[in-house]
Every structure is written in structure tokens, then in C-alpha cells.
């Protein structure tokens, strides 16, 4: 197994990305390697600081760098030798099994769509986030930003993706699927959520438990929380803000600490033909390490194969 990492992605690259890859290497088995995409000289110099032999990694020279604020489409055209562009070429050619970056989210999404494409039957890929519960377990919420405008069929597919991800990655035998709404009643919410409710209710392949309110997100009522990308992103940013406020005011315990994004590293783009992870732009060494380890788990789980199998037979 070879796990690809964009060394130049993130606000503190390449120092933090290299340090994160070195930390991850210590937890990987001998059969797994990390491919580092970036300027060869920069990578070798950073590895020397950690007293690590560069031959323990696959170093892929990529002289160009796509900056955080660049236009996704223009960036690929102008910088074909960038770490992200070449990383996706390797992923498409199956020279690596997964590709991760804490760089430009838009560029990563465009690269994923243009190179590895959507799984047949998927209308729009999405991204998710884990929601820590007080009992020490986690729920999964999706979408959290890629799709601010949604249709009923798109949100139905989010439910399927979340159900399969929770089953194979979070190891929940029969995940409970809930629809984020402003009330528990079937007729509550917008026209969109009311329509989605009916579709999920009539879907035998899902363990649908109905609407859940914001105050129930951190309980065991639903393992998968389905919402549109606009709402999901607002909820995600609120969780991040409240966590930061608690830490700033000295209100910390194991539960508050469980919201730290570093624990999860990054989020996969769900619904495409290969494992692709997007990390936070401010990713730390711990976050980079955990993003690499998460990509390894996704490869091991055969999640993409299970997605393809499901969407071969499931239709709205």
C-alpha cells in the first residue's frame, strides 16, 4: 500500500507536513509506504532535520506549488507540475492508493473530479465530519460544505454514503440514520427536508429513525446525520468556535478535547473512485499524521468497493 501526501499543502508546509509524515511512518506496517509530493530538494532537507533516511519514502519531485487562494481550474492549467496535480495523476494511474492534502480545498475537489471521477450513480460527492458524543463514541454528519444547494435525490445519496461509511469505517453494524431538522415531527422543516424525510422513510436499505434536532446531535439517537452542505457547514463552524471558546476560557476536559480536529486529521471526499482526504489549512503535525492514518484505514476497509456495490443496485 502506498499513501500519497501533498507536502506543500497547508499553512505550515512543508515543515509540519514532513514532520507529520515521519510521525505516521512510525505507526505504519512495513508493507505500507508514504509517497511525498513536492520539491525534491525541500523534502530531502526536511527529512534530514528528522534524521530520517529519504529512501524510507517515495519522493516524487513536483517543482510547482498551488497556493491556498488560487482558482482551482486555473491552477491545474497553469501548474501541471504542482504537488497536487502530479499527486492526482499518480492516483489515477494507481501508482498510489490514496492521496491527502491540507492545501486548497477547491483544487483538491476539482482534482478528484477530473482525475478519479465520481462513482457511477453518484450525483454529487460530499464531505463529512465526525460529531463526538458524551459516551465517547462519534456520529457522522454529511454534507458539511461541498453542496450548499441540494435536491432530494442528492440528500438521499448522502444518507447511503453515510450509512456505508459508518458501517465499514466506524464499525457500527446497523447505523441509525437521522435527518437534521427544526423539529421531530414529520411535517416540520422546509419543503426540502419534508420531501427528504419521505424518501428516507420509504427506503428499506436504510435504518431511518426520523428527524433529529440540533440538541440531539451529540446523543445516540442517530449515528448518521444527514443535512445539506449549507446547514452542515454552519453547524461544523459553530462546533469549532465553541470548542475554541471553551479552551480559551480554560473549560477543558476529555469531552471538550475530543472536538479537536487534530484527532481526526482530515475528511474524505465521499462518492469518488479513490480515497482522497482534505485536511484543515492550519493542520498540525498530529493532524497530518492522523490524516495519513485515516487514509490507510479507508484503503484497508475497501470502502470504495462497497460504495460502488451499493450504487449499482440502489436508485431513487
Residue pairs with C-beta under 8 A, 6 or more apart in sequence:
1 31
1 32
1 33
1 97
1 296
1 299
1 300
2 32
2 33
2 34
2 35
2 58
2 95
2 96
2 97
3 28
3 32
3 33
3 34
3 35
3 96
3 97
3 98
3 100
3 292
3 295
3 296
3 299
4 34
4 35
4 37
4 87
4 90
4 91
4 96
4 97
4 98
4 99
4 100
5 17
5 20
5 21
5 34
5 35
5 36
5 37
5 99
5 100
5 101
5 288
5 292
6 17
6 37
6 38
6 83
6 84
6 87
6 99
6 100
6 101
6 102
6 103
7 13
7 14
7 17
7 18
7 21
7 36
7 37
7 38
7 42
7 43
7 46
7 83
8 14
8 17
8 37
8 38
8 39
8 62
8 65
8 66
8 82
8 83
8 103
9 17
9 83
9 84
9 101
9 102
9 103
9 104
9 279
10 16
10 17
10 101
10 102
10 103
10 279
10 280
10 281
10 282
10 283
10 288
11 68
11 102
11 281
11 282
11 283
12 282
12 283
12 284
13 38
13 102
13 103
14 38
14 42
14 43
14 46
15 46
16 283
16 284
16 285
16 288
17 102
17 283
17 288
18 36
18 43
18 46
18 47
18 49
18 50
19 46
19 50
19 285
19 288
20 283
20 284
20 285
20 286
20 287
20 288
20 289
20 291
20 292
21 34
21 36
21 57
21 288
21 289
21 292
22 47
22 50
22 52
23 285
23 286
23 288
23 289
24 34
24 288
24 289
24 292
24 293
25 34
25 52
25 56
25 57
27 289
27 293
28 34
28 293
28 296
32 296
33 56
33 57
33 58
34 57
34 58
34 292
35 57
35 58
35 59
35 60
35 90
35 95
35 96
36 43
36 57
36 58
36 59
36 60
37 60
37 62
37 83
37 84
37 86
37 87
37 90
38 60
38 61
38 62
38 65
38 83
39 61
39 62
39 63
39 65
40 59
40 61
43 54
43 57
43 59
44 54
44 59
47 53
47 54
47 57
48 54
60 86
60 87
60 90
62 81
62 82
62 83
62 85
62 86
62 87
63 81
64 79
64 80
64 81
64 82
64 83
64 85
65 79
65 82
65 83
66 75
66 79
66 82
66 83
66 84
66 85
66 103
66 104
66 107
67 104
68 103
68 104
68 281
69 104
70 104
70 107
71 106
72 104
72 106
72 107
72 109
72 110
72 111
73 110
75 82
75 84
75 104
75 107
76 82
76 85
76 107
76 110
76 111
76 114
79 85
80 86
83 101
83 103
84 101
84 103
84 104
84 107
84 108
84 111
85 111
87 96
87 99
87 101
87 111
88 99
88 111
88 112
88 114
88 115
88 116
89 115
90 96
90 99
91 98
91 99
91 115
91 116
91 274
91 276
92 115
92 116
92 274
97 274
97 275
97 299
98 274
98 275
98 276
98 277
98 295
98 296
98 298
98 299
99 274
99 275
99 276
99 277
99 295
100 266
100 276
100 277
100 278
100 279
100 291
100 292
100 295
101 108
101 277
101 278
101 279
102 266
102 278
102 279
102 280
102 281
102 283
102 287
102 288
102 291
103 281
105 278
108 269
108 276
108 278
109 125
109 146
109 269
109 278
111 276
112 125
112 269
112 272
112 274
112 276
113 125
113 272
116 272
116 273
116 274
116 276
117 272
117 273
118 124
118 125
118 271
118 272
118 273
119 271
119 272
119 273
119 304
119 307
119 308
119 311
120 308
120 311
120 312
121 311
121 312
121 314
121 315
122 157
122 271
122 272
122 307
122 311
123 151
123 153
123 154
123 157
124 146
124 147
124 154
124 157
124 271
125 146
125 269
125 270
125 271
125 272
126 142
126 143
126 144
126 146
126 147
126 158
126 161
126 229
126 269
126 270
126 271
127 142
127 143
127 144
127 145
127 146
127 267
127 268
127 269
127 270
127 278
128 140
128 141
128 142
128 143
128 144
128 161
128 162
128 165
128 267
128 268
128 270
129 140
129 141
129 142
129 144
129 232
129 236
129 264
129 267
130 138
130 139
130 140
130 141
130 264
131 138
131 139
131 140
131 141
131 217
131 218
131 225
131 239
132 138
132 218
132 255
132 258
132 259
133 139
133 218
133 219
133 220
134 218
134 219
134 255
135 220
136 258
137 220
138 170
139 217
139 218
139 222
139 223
139 224
139 225
140 162
140 165
140 166
140 170
140 223
140 224
140 225
141 180
141 217
141 224
141 225
141 227
141 232
141 235
141 236
142 158
142 161
142 162
142 224
142 225
142 226
142 227
142 232
142 270
143 150
143 158
143 227
143 228
143 229
143 232
144 229
144 232
144 233
144 235
144 236
144 267
145 229
145 232
145 233
145 236
146 229
146 269
147 154
147 228
147 229
148 228
148 229
148 230
148 233
149 228
149 229
149 230
150 192
150 228
150 229
151 192
152 192
152 195
152 196
152 199
152 316
153 199
153 316
155 192
155 196
155 226
155 227
155 228
156 196
156 199
156 200
156 203
156 316
157 271
157 311
158 226
158 227
159 177
159 200
159 203
159 206
159 208
159 224
159 226
160 205
160 206
160 310
160 311
160 314
161 270
161 271
161 307
162 175
162 177
162 224
162 225
162 226
162 270
163 175
163 177
163 205
163 206
163 207
163 224
164 303
164 306
164 307
164 310
165 270
165 303
166 172
166 175
166 223
166 224
167 173
167 174
167 175
168 301
168 302
168 303
168 306
169 297
169 298
169 301
169 303
170 223
172 223
174 207
175 207
175 223
175 224
176 207
176 208
176 209
176 220
176 221
176 222
176 223
176 224
177 200
177 206
177 207
177 208
177 209
177 222
177 223
177 224
177 226
178 208
178 209
178 210
178 211
178 212
178 216
178 221
178 222
178 224
178 225
178 226
179 193
179 196
179 197
179 200
179 208
179 210
179 211
179 212
179 225
179 226
179 227
180 211
180 212
180 213
180 214
180 217
180 225
180 226
180 227
180 231
180 232
180 235
181 188
181 189
181 193
181 197
181 211
181 212
181 213
182 188
182 189
182 213
183 189
183 211
183 213
184 210
184 211
184 212
184 213
185 211
186 194
186 197
186 201
186 210
186 211
187 194
188 194
188 211
189 197
189 211
192 228
193 211
196 226
197 210
197 211
199 316
200 206
200 208
200 226
201 208
201 210
205 310
205 314
209 221
209 222
212 221
212 222
212 225
214 235
216 222
217 225
217 235
227 235
239 259
240 259
240 261
243 256
243 259
243 260
246 252
246 256
247 256
261 280
261 287
262 283
262 284
262 286
262 287
262 290
263 286
263 290
264 290
264 294
265 277
265 279
265 283
265 286
265 287
265 288
265 289
265 290
265 291
265 292
265 293
265 294
266 277
266 278
266 279
266 280
266 283
266 287
266 290
266 291
266 294
266 295
267 277
267 278
268 275
268 276
268 277
268 278
268 294
268 295
268 298
269 276
269 277
269 278
270 307
271 307
273 304
273 308
274 304
275 295
275 298
275 299
275 303
275 304
277 291
277 294
277 295
277 298
279 287
279 288
279 291
280 287
283 291
298 304
